[in-house]
């Protein structure tokens, strides 16, 4: 009896274990490995979300788990929140793993309410026993999608022709659709030369010549209106045939908010009687992505040699990974010496010198004497140098190989840039690619193991989005384009040595920062962006999901990141830039710094440096005092920066790569402006015009 009882307990334990394995296998295969694939990446409010289920295919039929009597249910959550907005959404039996017939079948999951919040939503799936209706295991995140609110869409823009002569009238037909479920009124439709409303055209002039196609336009719910104009524009006065493009902008009644923007097909404008040179491209940002604007600009010789001859010795090759140094530090210069000739080198000497920015010799070291090298033989060497304290400039390490007679066999030089370096750095950028103002600073931090982090306010969803798709962008396309630019930023910074975990994105709307700063202060009243048609950040992989497009939450996010990293130096855009995203980049950060200073969370000694990209705009300028800061950059660091720009293929990266700058034409300085009194003048920019 005792033996039988033990056997029964053993059998029971075996049965329980086997059941657990079967259930665990089924759950792991049918729930945790599932992916909910929406039929769209983004949905307008009122739209139907449809999904299908996908999973990694099992290796063999034997690996498919035994069917169990369960059902799958879905929950919809607003990203960043745990409370569901819709729960216990049943998934059809036909999509259960044991009986699915068409794995590509989509089914209705959830209709987005008309009053739903815009932003990112997540789909959780859980298994449930249908008999007691009890959940088995925890819900698993299996997918996500974005929700937007777009009320007006420019359906089509047609021009009367492709080729114009200076002075010709440009006729246009514009189709406008109301996407809302209610009538719209007071719409203003303008036609102008291609431009972005949030970038002033020059320092003196913020507007462009615009022709009003319709004023106080009304549209019924779902209605389409076609607007015709025989004189939407006049072909510009040009000196030679030129690629051009026009923009159509839809404003609200007050001409304050852009509801939609789209661009015409490209056109060619030529002077009377002039047909050549026929252009391949216009200004940067136009749809045509040719490397050269016309045939005469092609250079067939400059690409053949990157280094000048005096820096391209086959006998002396430097290790280039560390060429940025701190003032007063010691540098170890690594190099190899190779005999490139067919005759042996006997008793040669190797000497290294450190030359100052003015070319004066600061140090001289004998690296090797009586060295023998056979044809093709190589020897690795290194030499230490110490830079003067508090020094700055581009120094040079010069290596010479000489015969015993004193005759010089080979010479080569390596640039070494020296600057006072901080203990930690935080760089705020308006858009992906704006870190280009700091390539030297970035390499100095990476090479000297100084903590450096990056925060991008916007994801650049507007800049050249239409060029990427070859047509004007809908919200889902803008969202994908912004994600592409985030990928480009990670790749460009990765080329400079920055890991992706040190890069943060906030997902603000490209071009909308002025509205966020001036018109939408509270999180309860966020700005609805024109390109993304969202009032909260809808991207995946953000520092904070669904960040409201309002001043206070953006400032709080900047405060959180500054507190987390406690940088000695902070970089931002200049407060007077004519591009609104660049100047508000500075405003968000300065306000965060001022609030943190009052709280005692950062020291008053924190240094604020700014860069200038577009130049000053026509708006009221900041009352700060500035001090010019020149940062010296080695040629090798600048070359890496040039290459990093090629990763921005969506932003003329192909043109930059095709217009390679040779080593001696690369810049050796980066200029920033230190804001000396950032602690003062609080509130100077919190009222007024954009």
LINHU-V885540 format. One line per field, one symbol per residue. phi: phi as a letter, one per 20 degrees, with the letter a starting at -180 (. if undefined). Layout:
phi=???
//
This chain:
phi=.fffffffffffffffffffffffffffeedfefcedffcebcfgneeecccdcbffffbffeffffcfccdcdcdcfgnceffebclefeggfdfffcfdcfefecfdaefffeffepdddddccecfffeldfdnefdfcrbbdcccddccffbccdfaddcdgnfedebccdcceeeebfcbmfddccbfgadgedffbfecedcfcdeebclfdcfgmeccdddbebfacgfecebgcebaccccddfgelddeeabbcfgfcddcfgmddcffedbdfgofffdffcfbffefddcfffceefgfdcffecceeefccdcegmedddedbcdceeeedfedmedccccddfgenffdbbceebcledcfgmfccecbbecdefflebqdeceddcdcfffnfeebbbccfcecbfdeeaccddcfbgoffffcgffffffffdlegbcccdfddmfefmgfffemafeegffffffffffffffffffffeoefffddccemfffndfffffedceeffcfeeffeelcdbfefemefbflffebgfffffffffffffelffcddbfffdgfefffffgffgfffffffffffmecffegeddcdddenfdeffefefdccfcddecffffffffgfffffeffdmffffffdgefgfdefdccdcdfefcffdmfnfdecpef
//
